[in-house]
Amino acid sequence: MNDLVPMTIEFRNGETEAMGMIEKVSYEIKGDDVIVTYTDGLAKGTAFRYTVTGPNTLRTDLGTLQRVK
């Protein structure tokens, strides 16, 4: 992501990694949206919506993510 908050986010089964922090999450798919809910740590209970806008892109309120791998 290179917009408001430039960073790399890696989505894995049951967790995400960003800026060196690995956090446990759950995923829910609703149409073109992927809801990522943090299941532990400081962000526990916080959910973020990622909208699929193409085969390699997601949009969030913080900017657009593009697949790099």
mmCIF file as gemmi writes it, N, C-alpha and C atoms, coordinates in Angstrom:
data_model
loop_
_atom_site.group_PDB
_atom_site.id
_atom_site.type_symbol
_atom_site.label_atom_id
_atom_site.label_alt_id
_atom_site.label_comp_id
_atom_site.label_asym_id
_atom_site.label_entity_id
_atom_site.label_seq_id
_atom_site.pdbx_PDB_ins_code
_atom_site.Cartn_x
_atom_site.Cartn_y
_atom_site.Cartn_z
_atom_site.occupancy
_atom_site.B_iso_or_equiv
_atom_site.pdbx_formal_charge
_atom_site.auth_seq_id
_atom_site.auth_asym_id
_atom_site.pdbx_PDB_model_num
ATOM 1 N N . MET Axp A 1 ? 0.865 -1.167 0 1 0 ? 1 A 1
ATOM 2 C CA . MET Axp A 1 ? 0 0 0 1 0 ? 1 A 1
ATOM 3 C C . MET Axp A 1 ? 0.909 1.226 0 1 0 ? 1 A 1
ATOM 4 N N . ASN Axp A 2 ? 0.624 2.165 -0.871 1 0 ? 2 A 1
ATOM 5 C CA . ASN Axp A 2 ? 1.463 3.353 -0.986 1 0 ? 2 A 1
ATOM 6 C C . ASN Axp A 2 ? 0.699 4.646 -0.763 1 0 ? 2 A 1
ATOM 7 N N . ASP Axp A 3 ? -0.516 4.578 -0.257 1 0 ? 3 A 1
ATOM 8 C CA . ASP Axp A 3 ? -1.348 5.775 -0.117 1 0 ? 3 A 1
ATOM 9 C C . ASP Axp A 3 ? -1.104 6.455 1.229 1 0 ? 3 A 1
ATOM 10 N N . LEU Axp A 4 ? -2.137 6.634 2.016 1 0 ? 4 A 1
ATOM 11 C CA . LEU Axp A 4 ? -2.071 7.359 3.286 1 0 ? 4 A 1
ATOM 12 C C . LEU Axp A 4 ? -1.027 6.775 4.236 1 0 ? 4 A 1
ATOM 13 N N . VAL Axp A 5 ? -1.016 5.47 4.37 1 0 ? 5 A 1
ATOM 14 C CA . VAL Axp A 5 ? -0.082 4.788 5.263 1 0 ? 5 A 1
ATOM 15 C C . VAL Axp A 5 ? 0.689 3.751 4.448 1 0 ? 5 A 1
ATOM 16 N N . PRO Axp A 6 ? 1.877 4.089 3.917 1 0 ? 6 A 1
ATOM 17 C CA . PRO Axp A 6 ? 2.611 3.132 3.102 1 0 ? 6 A 1
ATOM 18 C C . PRO Axp A 6 ? 3.104 1.958 3.95 1 0 ? 6 A 1
ATOM 19 N N . MET Axp A 7 ? 2.771 0.729 3.542 1 0 ? 7 A 1
ATOM 20 C CA . MET Axp A 7 ? 3.22 -0.458 4.258 1 0 ? 7 A 1
ATOM 21 C C . MET Axp A 7 ? 2.964 -1.701 3.426 1 0 ? 7 A 1
ATOM 22 N N . THR Axp A 8 ? 3.577 -2.782 3.859 1 0 ? 8 A 1
ATOM 23 C CA . THR Axp A 8 ? 3.326 -4.092 3.281 1 0 ? 8 A 1
ATOM 24 C C . THR Axp A 8 ? 2.527 -4.893 4.289 1 0 ? 8 A 1
ATOM 25 N N . ILE Axp A 9 ? 1.448 -5.516 3.848 1 0 ? 9 A 1
ATOM 26 C CA . ILE Axp A 9 ? 0.622 -6.354 4.706 1 0 ? 9 A 1
ATOM 27 C C . ILE Axp A 9 ? 0.603 -7.748 4.106 1 0 ? 9 A 1
ATOM 28 N N . GLU Axp A 10 ? 0.902 -8.738 4.923 1 0 ? 10 A 1
ATOM 29 C CA . GLU Axp A 10 ? 0.838 -10.123 4.47 1 0 ? 10 A 1
ATOM 30 C C . GLU Axp A 10 ? -0.35 -10.783 5.161 1 0 ? 10 A 1
ATOM 31 N N . PHE Axp A 11 ? -1.252 -11.34 4.36 1 0 ? 11 A 1
ATOM 32 C CA . PHE Axp A 11 ? -2.43 -12.049 4.867 1 0 ? 11 A 1
ATOM 33 C C . PHE Axp A 11 ? -2.146 -13.538 4.818 1 0 ? 11 A 1
ATOM 34 N N . ARG Axp A 12 ? -2.238 -14.208 5.958 1 0 ? 12 A 1
ATOM 35 C CA . ARG Axp A 12 ? -2.033 -15.649 6.031 1 0 ? 12 A 1
ATOM 36 C C . ARG Axp A 12 ? -3.237 -16.271 6.73 1 0 ? 12 A 1
ATOM 37 N N . ASN Axp A 13 ? -3.3 -17.579 6.702 1 0 ? 13 A 1
ATOM 38 C CA . ASN Axp A 13 ? -4.397 -18.295 7.348 1 0 ? 13 A 1
ATOM 39 C C . ASN Axp A 13 ? -4.425 -17.962 8.845 1 0 ? 13 A 1
ATOM 40 N N . GLY Axp A 14 ? -5.427 -17.203 9.272 1 0 ? 14 A 1
ATOM 41 C CA . GLY Axp A 14 ? -5.611 -16.883 10.688 1 0 ? 14 A 1
ATOM 42 C C . GLY Axp A 14 ? -4.755 -15.778 11.244 1 0 ? 14 A 1
ATOM 43 N N . GLU Axp A 15 ? -3.966 -15.087 10.405 1 0 ? 15 A 1
ATOM 44 C CA . GLU Axp A 15 ? -3.132 -13.995 10.912 1 0 ? 15 A 1
ATOM 45 C C . GLU Axp A 15 ? -2.76 -13.02 9.804 1 0 ? 15 A 1
ATOM 46 N N . THR Axp A 16 ? -2.336 -11.842 10.237 1 0 ? 16 A 1
ATOM 47 C CA . THR Axp A 16 ? -1.773 -10.847 9.32 1 0 ? 16 A 1
ATOM 48 C C . THR Axp A 16 ? -0.42 -10.418 9.877 1 0 ? 16 A 1
ATOM 49 N N . GLU Axp A 17 ? 0.423 -9.901 8.993 1 0 ? 17 A 1
ATOM 50 C CA . GLU Axp A 17 ? 1.696 -9.332 9.424 1 0 ? 17 A 1
ATOM 51 C C . GLU Axp A 17 ? 1.884 -7.998 8.732 1 0 ? 17 A 1
ATOM 52 N N . ALA Axp A 18 ? 2.142 -6.974 9.532 1 0 ? 18 A 1
ATOM 53 C CA . ALA Axp A 18 ? 2.396 -5.624 9.008 1 0 ? 18 A 1
ATOM 54 C C . ALA Axp A 18 ? 3.37 -4.929 9.945 1 0 ? 18 A 1
ATOM 55 N N . MET Axp A 19 ? 4.361 -4.281 9.374 1 0 ? 19 A 1
ATOM 56 C CA . MET Axp A 19 ? 5.36 -3.538 10.144 1 0 ? 19 A 1
ATOM 57 C C . MET Axp A 19 ? 5.981 -4.398 11.24 1 0 ? 19 A 1
ATOM 58 N N . GLY Axp A 20 ? 6.21 -5.687 10.936 1 0 ? 20 A 1
ATOM 59 C CA . GLY Axp A 20 ? 6.848 -6.582 11.883 1 0 ? 20 A 1
ATOM 60 C C . GLY Axp A 20 ? 5.952 -7.15 12.961 1 0 ? 20 A 1
ATOM 61 N N . MET Axp A 21 ? 4.681 -6.774 12.955 1 0 ? 21 A 1
ATOM 62 C CA . MET Axp A 21 ? 3.744 -7.259 13.962 1 0 ? 21 A 1
ATOM 63 C C . MET Axp A 21 ? 2.864 -8.354 13.365 1 0 ? 21 A 1
ATOM 64 N N . ILE Axp A 22 ? 2.815 -9.494 14.025 1 0 ? 22 A 1
ATOM 65 C CA . ILE Axp A 22 ? 1.95 -10.597 13.608 1 0 ? 22 A 1
ATOM 66 C C . ILE Axp A 22 ? 0.761 -10.617 14.553 1 0 ? 22 A 1
ATOM 67 N N . GLU Axp A 23 ? -0.442 -10.575 13.966 1 0 ? 23 A 1
ATOM 68 C CA . GLU Axp A 23 ? -1.653 -10.548 14.786 1 0 ? 23 A 1
ATOM 69 C C . GLU Axp A 23 ? -2.636 -11.612 14.323 1 0 ? 23 A 1
ATOM 70 N N . LYS Axp A 24 ? -3.312 -12.235 15.274 1 0 ? 24 A 1
ATOM 71 C CA . LYS Axp A 24 ? -4.327 -13.253 14.984 1 0 ? 24 A 1
ATOM 72 C C . LYS Axp A 24 ? -5.595 -12.561 14.504 1 0 ? 24 A 1
ATOM 73 N N . VAL Axp A 25 ? -6.198 -13.11 13.439 1 0 ? 25 A 1
ATOM 74 C CA . VAL Axp A 25 ? -7.404 -12.527 12.852 1 0 ? 25 A 1
ATOM 75 C C . VAL Axp A 25 ? -8.35 -13.626 12.391 1 0 ? 25 A 1
ATOM 76 N N . SER Axp A 26 ? -9.583 -13.217 12.132 1 0 ? 26 A 1
ATOM 77 C CA . SER Axp A 26 ? -10.531 -14.08 11.433 1 0 ? 26 A 1
ATOM 78 C C . SER Axp A 26 ? -10.973 -13.337 10.183 1 0 ? 26 A 1
ATOM 79 N N . TYR Axp A 27 ? -11.362 -14.09 9.165 1 0 ? 27 A 1
ATOM 80 C CA . TYR Axp A 27 ? -11.779 -13.515 7.89 1 0 ? 27 A 1
ATOM 81 C C . TYR Axp A 27 ? -13.229 -13.892 7.614 1 0 ? 27 A 1
ATOM 82 N N . GLU Axp A 28 ? -13.987 -12.933 7.073 1 0 ? 28 A 1
ATOM 83 C CA . GLU Axp A 28 ? -15.368 -13.186 6.648 1 0 ? 28 A 1
ATOM 84 C C . GLU Axp A 28 ? -15.544 -12.536 5.283 1 0 ? 28 A 1
ATOM 85 N N . ILE Axp A 29 ? -16.065 -13.282 4.33 1 0 ? 29 A 1
ATOM 86 C CA . ILE Axp A 29 ? -16.289 -12.756 2.98 1 0 ? 29 A 1
ATOM 87 C C . ILE Axp A 29 ? -17.759 -12.421 2.823 1 0 ? 29 A 1
ATOM 88 N N . LYS Axp A 30 ? -18.021 -11.164 2.395 1 0 ? 30 A 1
ATOM 89 C CA . LYS Axp A 30 ? -19.381 -10.685 2.131 1 0 ? 30 A 1
ATOM 90 C C . LYS Axp A 30 ? -19.379 -10.02 0.765 1 0 ? 30 A 1
ATOM 91 N N . GLY Axp A 31 ? -19.757 -10.771 -0.266 1 0 ? 31 A 1
ATOM 92 C CA . GLY Axp A 31 ? -19.728 -10.233 -1.631 1 0 ? 31 A 1
ATOM 93 C C . GLY Axp A 31 ? -18.296 -9.913 -2.033 1 0 ? 31 A 1
ATOM 94 N N . ASP Axp A 32 ? -18.031 -8.651 -2.404 1 0 ? 32 A 1
ATOM 95 C CA . ASP Axp A 32 ? -16.683 -8.218 -2.781 1 0 ? 32 A 1
ATOM 96 C C . ASP Axp A 32 ? -15.871 -7.747 -1.58 1 0 ? 32 A 1
ATOM 97 N N . ASP Axp A 33 ? -16.436 -7.811 -0.388 1 0 ? 33 A 1
ATOM 98 C CA . ASP Axp A 33 ? -15.743 -7.341 0.809 1 0 ? 33 A 1
ATOM 99 C C . ASP Axp A 33 ? -15.166 -8.505 1.605 1 0 ? 33 A 1
ATOM 100 N N . VAL Axp A 34 ? -13.991 -8.277 2.155 1 0 ? 34 A 1
ATOM 101 C CA . VAL Axp A 34 ? -13.384 -9.206 3.104 1 0 ? 34 A 1
ATOM 102 C C . VAL Axp A 34 ? -13.284 -8.446 4.418 1 0 ? 34 A 1
ATOM 103 N N . ILE Axp A 35 ? -13.94 -8.961 5.445 1 0 ? 35 A 1
ATOM 104 C CA . ILE Axp A 35 ? -13.911 -8.343 6.762 1 0 ? 35 A 1
ATOM 105 C C . ILE Axp A 35 ? -12.849 -9.071 7.58 1 0 ? 35 A 1
ATOM 106 N N . VAL Axp A 36 ? -11.841 -8.332 8.025 1 0 ? 36 A 1
ATOM 107 C CA . VAL Axp A 36 ? -10.756 -8.889 8.831 1 0 ? 36 A 1
ATOM 108 C C . VAL Axp A 36 ? -10.963 -8.402 10.256 1 0 ? 36 A 1
ATOM 109 N N . THR Axp A 37 ? -11.183 -9.338 11.185 1 0 ? 37 A 1
ATOM 110 C CA . THR Axp A 37 ? -11.424 -9.003 12.582 1 0 ? 37 A 1
ATOM 111 C C . THR Axp A 37 ? -10.265 -9.518 13.424 1 0 ? 37 A 1
ATOM 112 N N . TYR Axp A 38 ? -9.665 -8.626 14.222 1 0 ? 38 A 1
ATOM 113 C CA . TYR Axp A 38 ? -8.559 -8.993 15.092 1 0 ? 38 A 1
ATOM 114 C C . TYR Axp A 38 ? -9.099 -9.747 16.298 1 0 ? 38 A 1
ATOM 115 N N . THR Axp A 39 ? -8.479 -10.891 16.595 1 0 ? 39 A 1
ATOM 116 C CA . THR Axp A 39 ? -9.002 -11.777 17.639 1 0 ? 39 A 1
ATOM 117 C C . THR Axp A 39 ? -8.179 -11.76 18.922 1 0 ? 39 A 1
ATOM 118 N N . ASP Axp A 40 ? -7.061 -11.016 18.951 1 0 ? 40 A 1
ATOM 119 C CA . ASP Axp A 40 ? -6.305 -10.864 20.195 1 0 ? 40 A 1
ATOM 120 C C . ASP Axp A 40 ? -5.486 -9.582 20.146 1 0 ? 40 A 1
ATOM 121 N N . GLY Axp A 41 ? -4.805 -9.272 21.217 1 0 ? 41 A 1
ATOM 122 C CA . GLY Axp A 41 ? -3.938 -8.102 21.277 1 0 ? 41 A 1
ATOM 123 C C . GLY Axp A 41 ? -4.707 -6.808 21.457 1 0 ? 41 A 1
ATOM 124 N N . LEU Axp A 42 ? -4.022 -5.692 21.239 1 0 ? 42 A 1
ATOM 125 C CA . LEU Axp A 42 ? -4.604 -4.367 21.435 1 0 ? 42 A 1
ATOM 126 C C . LEU Axp A 42 ? -5.789 -4.087 20.526 1 0 ? 42 A 1
ATOM 127 N N . ALA Axp A 43 ? -5.764 -4.66 19.329 1 0 ? 43 A 1
ATOM 128 C CA . ALA Axp A 43 ? -6.837 -4.404 18.362 1 0 ? 43 A 1
ATOM 129 C C . ALA Axp A 43 ? -7.976 -5.422 18.46 1 0 ? 43 A 1
ATOM 130 N N . LYS Axp A 44 ? -7.961 -6.274 19.488 1 0 ? 44 A 1
ATOM 131 C CA . LYS Axp A 44 ? -8.974 -7.33 19.624 1 0 ? 44 A 1
ATOM 132 C C . LYS Axp A 44 ? -10.381 -6.761 19.459 1 0 ? 44 A 1
ATOM 133 N N . GLY Axp A 45 ? -11.152 -7.387 18.569 1 0 ? 45 A 1
ATOM 134 C CA . GLY Axp A 45 ? -12.521 -6.953 18.31 1 0 ? 45 A 1
ATOM 135 C C . GLY Axp A 45 ? -12.651 -5.908 17.215 1 0 ? 45 A 1
ATOM 136 N N . THR Axp A 46 ? -11.544 -5.345 16.765 1 0 ? 46 A 1
ATOM 137 C CA . THR Axp A 46 ? -11.564 -4.338 15.708 1 0 ? 46 A 1
ATOM 138 C C . THR Axp A 46 ? -11.651 -5.039 14.355 1 0 ? 46 A 1
ATOM 139 N N . ALA Axp A 47 ? -12.521 -4.523 13.481 1 0 ? 47 A 1
ATOM 140 C CA . ALA Axp A 47 ? -12.703 -5.103 12.152 1 0 ? 47 A 1
ATOM 141 C C . ALA Axp A 47 ? -12.359 -4.074 11.082 1 0 ? 47 A 1
ATOM 142 N N . PHE Axp A 48 ? -11.727 -4.536 10.016 1 0 ? 48 A 1
ATOM 143 C CA . PHE Axp A 48 ? -11.41 -3.703 8.861 1 0 ? 48 A 1
ATOM 144 C C . PHE Axp A 48 ? -12.037 -4.32 7.625 1 0 ? 48 A 1
ATOM 145 N N . ARG Axp A 49 ? -12.568 -3.469 6.762 1 0 ? 49 A 1
ATOM 146 C CA . ARG Axp A 49 ? -13.181 -3.909 5.509 1 0 ? 49 A 1
ATOM 147 C C . ARG Axp A 49 ? -12.204 -3.678 4.364 1 0 ? 49 A 1
ATOM 148 N N . TYR Axp A 50 ? -11.942 -4.725 3.603 1 0 ? 50 A 1
ATOM 149 C CA . TYR Axp A 50 ? -11.13 -4.666 2.388 1 0 ? 50 A 1
ATOM 150 C C . TYR Axp A 50 ? -12.055 -5.026 1.235 1 0 ? 50 A 1
ATOM 151 N N . THR Axp A 51 ? -12.168 -4.149 0.247 1 0 ? 51 A 1
ATOM 152 C CA . THR Axp A 51 ? -13.043 -4.392 -0.899 1 0 ? 51 A 1
ATOM 153 C C . THR Axp A 51 ? -12.197 -4.81 -2.093 1 0 ? 51 A 1
ATOM 154 N N . VAL Axp A 52 ? -12.529 -5.967 -2.66 1 0 ? 52 A 1
ATOM 155 C CA . VAL Axp A 52 ? -11.812 -6.47 -3.833 1 0 ? 52 A 1
ATOM 156 C C . VAL Axp A 52 ? -12.222 -5.619 -5.032 1 0 ? 52 A 1
ATOM 157 N N . THR Axp A 53 ? -11.222 -4.987 -5.676 1 0 ? 53 A 1
ATOM 158 C CA . THR Axp A 53 ? -11.506 -4.131 -6.826 1 0 ? 53 A 1
ATOM 159 C C . THR Axp A 53 ? -10.935 -4.702 -8.124 1 0 ? 53 A 1
ATOM 160 N N . GLY Axp A 54 ? -10.204 -5.784 -8.02 1 0 ? 54 A 1
ATOM 161 C CA . GLY Axp A 54 ? -9.625 -6.436 -9.184 1 0 ? 54 A 1
ATOM 162 C C . GLY Axp A 54 ? -8.932 -7.706 -8.737 1 0 ? 54 A 1
ATOM 163 N N . PRO Axp A 55 ? -8.39 -8.472 -9.671 1 0 ? 55 A 1
ATOM 164 C CA . PRO Axp A 55 ? -7.766 -9.748 -9.296 1 0 ? 55 A 1
ATOM 165 C C . PRO Axp A 55 ? -6.538 -9.585 -8.4 1 0 ? 55 A 1
ATOM 166 N N . ASN Axp A 56 ? -5.937 -8.41 -8.379 1 0 ? 56 A 1
ATOM 167 C CA . ASN Axp A 56 ? -4.724 -8.175 -7.588 1 0 ? 56 A 1
ATOM 168 C C . ASN Axp A 56 ? -4.796 -6.921 -6.726 1 0 ? 56 A 1
ATOM 169 N N . THR Axp A 57 ? -6.007 -6.376 -6.512 1 0 ? 57 A 1
ATOM 170 C CA . THR Axp A 57 ? -6.112 -5.144 -5.736 1 0 ? 57 A 1
ATOM 171 C C . THR Axp A 57 ? -7.268 -5.193 -4.731 1 0 ? 57 A 1
ATOM 172 N N . LEU Axp A 58 ? -7.033 -4.52 -3.6 1 0 ? 58 A 1
ATOM 173 C CA . LEU Axp A 58 ? -8.041 -4.328 -2.557 1 0 ? 58 A 1
ATOM 174 C C . LEU Axp A 58 ? -8.061 -2.848 -2.205 1 0 ? 58 A 1
ATOM 175 N N . ARG Axp A 59 ? -9.235 -2.334 -1.841 1 0 ? 59 A 1
ATOM 176 C CA . ARG Axp A 59 ? -9.354 -0.936 -1.424 1 0 ? 59 A 1
ATOM 177 C C . ARG Axp A 59 ? -9.786 -0.887 0.033 1 0 ? 59 A 1
ATOM 178 N N . THR Axp A 60 ? -9.198 0.024 0.805 1 0 ? 60 A 1
ATOM 179 C CA . THR Axp A 60 ? -9.589 0.286 2.187 1 0 ? 60 A 1
ATOM 180 C C . THR Axp A 60 ? -9.696 1.787 2.37 1 0 ? 60 A 1
ATOM 181 N N . ASP Axp A 61 ? -10.134 2.202 3.545 1 0 ? 61 A 1
ATOM 182 C CA . ASP Axp A 61 ? -10.179 3.634 3.845 1 0 ? 61 A 1
ATOM 183 C C . ASP Axp A 61 ? -8.783 4.241 3.91 1 0 ? 61 A 1
ATOM 184 N N . LEU Axp A 62 ? -7.768 3.408 4.146 1 0 ? 62 A 1
ATOM 185 C CA . LEU Axp A 62 ? -6.391 3.903 4.24 1 0 ? 62 A 1
ATOM 186 C C . LEU Axp A 62 ? -5.68 3.951 2.899 1 0 ? 62 A 1
ATOM 187 N N . GLY Axp A 63 ? -6.244 3.299 1.879 1 0 ? 63 A 1
ATOM 188 C CA . GLY Axp A 63 ? -5.616 3.316 0.564 1 0 ? 63 A 1
ATOM 189 C C . GLY Axp A 63 ? -5.888 2.032 -0.201 1 0 ? 63 A 1
ATOM 190 N N . THR Axp A 64 ? -5.143 1.844 -1.27 1 0 ? 64 A 1
ATOM 191 C CA . THR Axp A 64 ? -5.3 0.69 -2.147 1 0 ? 64 A 1
ATOM 192 C C . THR Axp A 64 ? -4.13 -0.26 -1.951 1 0 ? 64 A 1
ATOM 193 N N . LEU Axp A 65 ? -4.435 -1.537 -1.79 1 0 ? 65 A 1
ATOM 194 C CA . LEU Axp A 65 ? -3.4 -2.559 -1.657 1 0 ? 65 A 1
ATOM 195 C C . LEU Axp A 65 ? -3.271 -3.27 -2.983 1 0 ? 65 A 1
ATOM 196 N N . GLN Axp A 66 ? -2.037 -3.565 -3.364 1 0 ? 66 A 1
ATOM 197 C CA . GLN Axp A 66 ? -1.775 -4.277 -4.606 1 0 ? 66 A 1
ATOM 198 C C . GLN Axp A 66 ? -0.916 -5.501 -4.302 1 0 ? 66 A 1
ATOM 199 N N . ARG Axp A 67 ? -1.299 -6.645 -4.893 1 0 ? 67 A 1
ATOM 200 C CA . ARG Axp A 67 ? -0.546 -7.895 -4.672 1 0 ? 67 A 1
ATOM 201 C C . ARG Axp A 67 ? 0.861 -7.733 -5.228 1 0 ? 67 A 1
ATOM 202 N N . VAL Axp A 68 ? 1.857 -8.144 -4.449 1 0 ? 68 A 1
ATOM 203 C CA . VAL Axp A 68 ? 3.243 -8.045 -4.891 1 0 ? 68 A 1
ATOM 204 C C . VAL Axp A 68 ? 3.892 -9.404 -5.047 1 0 ? 68 A 1
ATOM 205 N N . LYS Axp A 69 ? 3.293 -10.477 -4.585 1 0 ? 69 A 1
ATOM 206 C CA . LYS Axp A 69 ? 3.881 -11.816 -4.729 1 0 ? 69 A 1
ATOM 207 C C . LYS Axp A 69 ? 3.099 -12.63 -5.717 1 0 ? 69 A 1
